[in-house]
């Protein structure tokens, strides 16, 4: 299933079809999460101080933006908010670990 097809919800007749479509989307989500994590690692490298890692204004900006994006697609904004708050929390934890690792001179 290509990227354009993934963005167009297909009409499914069976649960096998539904699950196949969801699995294809999950593959793309994982690829995007890996890329996002690589940028988080770069942020850990670029930031000079640990207190720069958590930016609550940025968190709220992102949550607001993804809620609006879901609403614009007639999709449930609460799913985006809950997902992104969890994603941001995990990203902050990863960035804090990466920040500490880089400052300690450890190898990946």
N, CA, C and O of each residue as an XYZ file, in Angstrom:
432
protein
N       0.857     -1.178      0.000
C       0.000      0.000      0.000
C       0.900      1.236      0.000
O       1.752      1.366      0.879
N       0.732      2.149     -0.964
C       1.578      3.340     -1.025
C       1.061      4.437     -0.094
O      -0.030      4.333      0.466
N       1.867      5.490      0.057
C       1.537      6.557      1.015
C       0.216      7.235      0.689
O      -0.562      7.525      1.598
N      -0.059      7.496     -0.586
C      -1.320      8.145     -0.949
C      -2.518      7.268     -0.600
O      -3.549      7.764     -0.144
N      -2.378      5.979     -0.813
C      -3.467      5.051     -0.487
C      -3.699      5.020      1.026
O      -4.837      4.927      1.485
N      -2.609      5.098      1.795
C      -2.740      5.079      3.247
C      -3.555      6.256      3.761
O      -4.258      6.136      4.764
N      -3.464      7.391      3.077
C      -4.170      8.588      3.521
C      -5.634      8.608      3.102
O      -6.415      9.431      3.579
N      -5.995      7.705      2.217
C      -7.386      7.574      1.797
C      -7.956      6.322      2.456
O      -7.502      5.210      2.187
N      -8.936      6.508      3.307
C      -9.508      5.365      4.014
C     -10.280      4.507      3.020
O     -11.188      4.971      2.331
N      -9.884      3.245      2.974
C     -10.507      2.291      2.064
C     -11.759      1.683      2.703
O     -11.812      1.493      3.918
N     -12.749      1.384      1.891
C     -13.923      0.675      2.395
C     -13.551     -0.798      2.513
O     -13.121     -1.416      1.539
N     -13.717     -1.355      3.703
C     -13.364     -2.749      3.961
C     -14.628     -3.566      4.196
O     -15.605     -3.080      4.766
N     -14.588     -4.791      3.755
C     -15.708     -5.715      3.942
C     -15.445     -6.721      5.061
O     -16.376     -7.320      5.599
N     -14.157     -6.901      5.407
C     -13.813     -7.919      6.403
C     -12.817     -7.350      7.412
O     -12.166     -6.336      7.158
N     -12.711     -8.011      8.541
C     -11.721     -7.621      9.544
C     -10.309     -7.871      9.037
O      -9.381     -7.160      9.425
N     -10.132     -8.851      8.194
C      -8.811     -9.089      7.598
C      -8.378     -7.863      6.811
O      -7.222     -7.447      6.900
N      -9.283     -7.285      6.045
C      -8.966     -6.080      5.279
C      -8.675     -4.898      6.208
O      -7.717     -4.154      5.994
N      -9.499     -4.732      7.229
C      -9.290     -3.641      8.199
C      -7.911     -3.771      8.831
O      -7.151     -2.805      8.895
N      -7.597     -4.975      9.297
C      -6.305     -5.186      9.971
C      -5.133     -5.007      9.026
O      -4.081     -4.510      9.428
N      -5.302     -5.399      7.801
C      -4.242     -5.210      6.810
C      -3.966     -3.722      6.590
O      -2.811     -3.306      6.504
N      -5.013     -2.939      6.501
C      -4.853     -1.489      6.337
C      -4.206     -0.861      7.569
O      -3.322     -0.012      7.453
N      -4.648     -1.281      8.735
C      -4.055     -0.755      9.974
C      -2.582     -1.140     10.070
O      -1.750     -0.315     10.447
N      -2.255     -2.377      9.733
C      -0.855     -2.817      9.760
C       0.011     -1.992      8.809
O       1.143     -1.645      9.145
N      -0.509     -1.680      7.640
C       0.241     -0.863      6.680
C       0.468      0.548      7.225
O       1.549      1.115      7.065
N      -0.538      1.099      7.857
C      -0.393      2.420      8.481
C       0.632      2.351      9.605
O       1.477      3.237      9.729
N       0.561      1.295     10.433
C       1.505      1.147     11.541
C       2.949      1.110     11.052
O       3.835      1.652     11.712
N       3.197      0.488      9.920
C       4.552      0.468      9.352
C       5.046      1.888      9.081
O       6.203      2.212      9.351
N       4.172      2.721      8.552
C       4.532      4.112      8.273
C       4.713      4.901      9.563
O       5.628      5.718      9.671
N       3.843      4.660     10.540
C       3.948      5.349     11.825
C       5.292      5.018     12.479
O       5.952      5.910     13.012
N       5.701      3.756     12.446
C       6.977      3.354     13.033
C       8.136      4.058     12.332
O       9.064      4.525     12.992
N       8.092      4.138     11.013
C       9.149      4.834     10.270
C       9.202      6.308     10.668
O      10.284      6.871     10.831
N       8.046      6.925     10.822
C       7.998      8.336     11.223
C       8.480      8.520     12.665
O       9.158      9.502     12.967
N       8.141      7.591     13.550
C       8.612      7.674     14.932
C      10.131      7.533     15.003
O      10.785      8.208     15.799
N      10.687      6.661     14.174
C      12.145      6.506     14.144
C      12.804      7.806     13.684
O      13.805      8.232     14.261
N      12.250      8.434     12.652
C      12.800      9.704     12.172
C      12.648     10.787     13.240
O      13.575     11.563     13.472
N      11.495     10.840     13.883
C      11.260     11.841     14.936
C      12.256     11.643     16.079
O      12.781     12.614     16.624
N      12.513     10.395     16.436
C      13.462     10.095     17.510
C      14.881     10.540     17.149
O      15.639     10.983     18.012
N      15.226     10.418     15.888
C      16.554     10.874     15.451
C      16.683     12.389     15.614
O      17.758     12.886     15.951
N      15.603     13.118     15.378
C      15.633     14.569     15.595
C      15.687     14.905     17.083
O      16.312     15.889     17.477
N      15.036     14.092     17.905
C      15.109     14.290     19.353
C      16.556     14.104     19.817
O      17.044     14.862     20.655
N      17.235     13.099     19.272
C      18.640     12.884     19.619
C      19.486     14.091     19.217
O      20.407     14.477     19.936
N      19.169     14.684     18.068
C      19.902     15.881     17.649
C      19.635     17.042     18.597
O      20.538     17.821     18.902
N      18.398     17.157     19.061
C      18.068     18.215     20.021
C      18.898     18.042     21.287
O      19.388     19.023     21.848
N      19.060     16.798     21.743
C      19.864     16.533     22.934
C      21.314     16.955     22.717
O      21.975     17.422     23.645
N      21.795     16.793     21.517
C      23.163     17.187     21.191
C      23.307     18.705     21.138
O      24.313     19.254     21.587
N      22.303     19.377     20.592
C      22.369     20.821     20.366
C      22.142     21.626     21.648
O      22.804     22.640     21.869
N      21.221     21.182     22.481
C      20.899     21.930     23.698
C      22.094     21.948     24.642
O      22.809     20.957     24.788
N      22.290     23.086     25.271
C      23.457     23.280     26.148
C      23.182     22.904     27.598
O      24.100     22.534     28.330
N      21.917     22.998     28.019
C      21.585     22.781     29.426
C      20.370     21.849     29.539
O      19.448     21.914     28.726
N      20.385     20.999     30.543
C      19.299     20.038     30.753
C      17.954     20.717     30.956
O      16.916     20.154     30.610
N      17.964     21.930     31.517
C      16.689     22.609     31.758
C      16.041     23.114     30.467
O      14.927     23.636     30.496
N      16.727     22.963     29.348
C      16.146     23.319     28.050
C      15.327     22.174     27.450
O      14.623     22.375     26.461
N      15.409     20.999     28.026
C      14.751     19.825     27.445
C      13.232     19.924     27.517
O      12.548     19.651     26.530
N      12.706     20.303     28.650
C      11.249     20.400     28.800
C      10.819     21.843     28.539
O      11.202     22.767     29.256
N      10.014     22.005     27.493
C       9.501     23.324     27.104
C       7.976     23.214     27.078
O       7.391     22.814     26.072
N       7.350     23.569     28.180
C       5.902     23.378     28.316
C       5.105     24.175     27.287
O       4.057     23.716     26.832
N       5.580     25.350     26.917
C       4.895     26.122     25.875
C       4.908     25.361     24.555
O       3.903     25.336     23.844
N       6.036     24.742     24.224
C       6.143     23.951     23.000
C       5.215     22.738     23.063
O       4.570     22.400     22.071
N       5.145     22.093     24.205
C       4.246     20.940     24.368
C       2.812     21.351     24.063
O       2.127     20.684     23.287
N       2.357     22.437     24.662
C       0.973     22.873     24.458
C       0.740     23.319     23.010
O      -0.342     23.103     22.464
N       1.735     23.932     22.395
C       1.632     24.319     20.984
C       1.427     23.086     20.113
O       0.558     23.072     19.242
N       2.228     22.053     20.351
C       2.120     20.816     19.559
C       0.754     20.170     19.764
O       0.099     19.783     18.797
N       0.322     20.052     21.016
C      -0.968     19.421     21.304
C      -2.095     20.195     20.626
O      -2.982     19.591     20.024
N      -2.070     21.503     20.716
C      -3.094     22.328     20.075
C      -3.075     22.125     18.552
O      -4.123     21.986     17.921
N      -1.878     22.110     17.982
C      -1.734     21.950     16.532
C      -2.272     20.602     16.046
O      -2.973     20.543     15.036
N      -1.948     19.517     16.761
C      -2.419     18.208     16.303
C      -3.914     18.022     16.550
O      -4.586     17.333     15.782
N      -4.438     18.627     17.611
C      -5.899     18.582     17.819
C      -6.603     19.277     16.657
O      -7.575     18.753     16.113
N      -6.114     20.450     16.280
C      -6.701     21.178     15.151
C      -6.595     20.388     13.854
O      -7.529     20.362     13.053
N      -5.447     19.743     13.655
C      -5.245     18.956     12.431
C      -6.223     17.783     12.365
O      -6.742     17.462     11.296
N      -6.470     17.151     13.500
C      -7.439     16.049     13.522
C      -8.847     16.567     13.264
O      -9.594     15.974     12.487
N      -9.211     17.665     13.907
C     -10.544     18.234     13.711
C     -10.757     18.619     12.251
O     -11.850     18.438     11.714
N      -9.723     19.145     11.610
C      -9.824     19.531     10.197
C     -10.048     18.323      9.292
O     -10.537     18.456      8.170
N      -9.687     17.149      9.790
C      -9.882     15.910      9.026
C     -11.115     15.145      9.504
O     -11.311     13.982      9.151
N     -11.941     15.808     10.309
C     -13.147     15.196     10.865
C     -12.818     13.915     11.633
O     -13.563     12.935     11.596
N     -11.683     13.954     12.327
C     -11.252     12.827     13.148
C     -11.256     13.283     14.614
O     -11.223     14.483     14.883
N     -11.296     12.349     15.551
C     -11.402     12.711     16.964
C     -10.133     13.362     17.520
O      -9.101     12.700     17.628
N     -10.197     14.648     17.874
C      -9.025     15.359     18.407
C      -8.466     14.740     19.685
O      -7.264     14.830     19.936
N      -9.319     14.112     20.498
C      -8.837     13.520     21.748
C      -7.809     12.418     21.490
O      -6.884     12.237     22.282
N      -7.966     11.687     20.398
C      -6.985     10.644     20.069
C      -5.621     11.281     19.833
O      -4.607     10.777     20.315
N      -5.593     12.384     19.098
C      -4.321     13.070     18.848
C      -3.728     13.591     20.148
O      -2.528     13.450     20.381
N      -4.547     14.185     20.989
C      -4.012     14.755     22.229
C      -3.411     13.688     23.135
O      -2.289     13.838     23.618
N      -4.148     12.626     23.362
C      -3.655     11.565     24.248
C      -2.395     10.932     23.650
O      -1.422     10.685     24.363
N      -2.417     10.674     22.358
C      -1.270     10.060     21.686
C      -0.047     10.965     21.764
O       1.050     10.510     22.088
N      -0.237     12.239     21.468
C       0.896     13.158     21.455
C       1.419     13.460     22.847
O       2.625     13.632     23.021
N       0.558     13.528     23.830
C       1.064     13.753     25.194
C       1.935     12.566     25.620
O       2.968     12.751     26.264
N       1.523     11.370     25.266
C       2.324     10.190     25.568
C       3.629     10.198     24.768
O       4.700      9.924     25.309
N       3.529     10.509     23.494
C       4.707     10.576     22.628
C       5.695     11.621     23.136
O       6.898     11.365     23.181
N       5.206     12.780     23.511
C       6.072     13.848     24.013
C       6.721     13.429     25.330
O       7.905     13.687     25.548
N       5.956     12.788     26.200
C       6.529     12.313     27.460
C       7.660     11.322     27.221
O       8.716     11.419     27.845
N       7.442     10.374     26.324
C       8.488      9.396     25.997
C       9.666     10.078     25.310
O      10.817      9.702     25.532
N       9.388     11.068     24.486
C      10.451     11.801     23.791
C      11.303     12.594     24.768
O      12.525     12.652     24.628
N      10.664     13.204     25.756
C      11.399     13.950     26.783
C      12.308     12.996     27.562
O      13.474     13.309     27.805
N      11.783     11.849     27.946
C      12.592     10.865     28.677
C      13.784     10.424     27.830
O      14.900     10.324     28.340
N      13.558     10.158     26.540
C      14.641      9.764     25.635
C      15.668     10.887     25.510
O      16.873     10.641     25.557
N      15.188     12.119     25.351
C      16.101     13.252     25.213
C      16.932     13.452     26.476
O      18.124     13.750     26.389
N      16.327     13.293     27.632
C      17.074     13.423     28.885
C      18.160     12.355     28.989
O      19.277     12.642     29.420
N      17.832     11.126     28.596
C      18.816     10.046     28.614
C      19.942     10.324     27.618
O      21.120     10.138     27.926
N      19.567     10.764     26.440
C      20.559     11.045     25.394
C      21.437     12.231     25.804
O      22.650     12.211     25.595
N      20.828     13.248     26.380
C      21.571     14.415     26.856
C      22.627     13.970     27.872
O      23.792     14.352     27.771
N      22.215     13.168     28.840
C      23.137     12.676     29.880
C      24.219     11.798     29.270
O      25.389     11.919     29.633
N      23.847     10.922     28.355
C      24.815     10.032     27.709
C      25.867     10.823     26.960
O      27.059     10.533     27.065
N      25.438     11.815     26.210
C      26.379     12.626     25.433
C      27.328     13.399     26.337
O      28.511     13.536     26.027
N      26.815     13.903     27.451
C      27.649     14.681     28.363
C      28.608     13.788     29.150
O      29.654     14.243     29.612
N      28.240     12.513     29.297
C      29.100     11.567     30.022
C      30.177     10.972     29.111
O      31.082     10.279     29.575
N      30.066     11.250     27.806
C      31.056     10.748     26.852
C      30.911      9.281     26.506
O      31.849      8.658     26.009
N      29.719      8.720     26.771
C      29.475      7.316     26.449
C      29.272      7.148     24.944
O      28.962      8.097     24.224
N      29.454      5.945     24.512
C      29.166      5.583     23.125
C      27.743      5.032     23.052
O      27.249      4.457     24.022
N      27.067      5.211     21.876
C      25.699      4.673     21.742
C      25.649      3.168     21.849
O      24.572      2.578     21.756
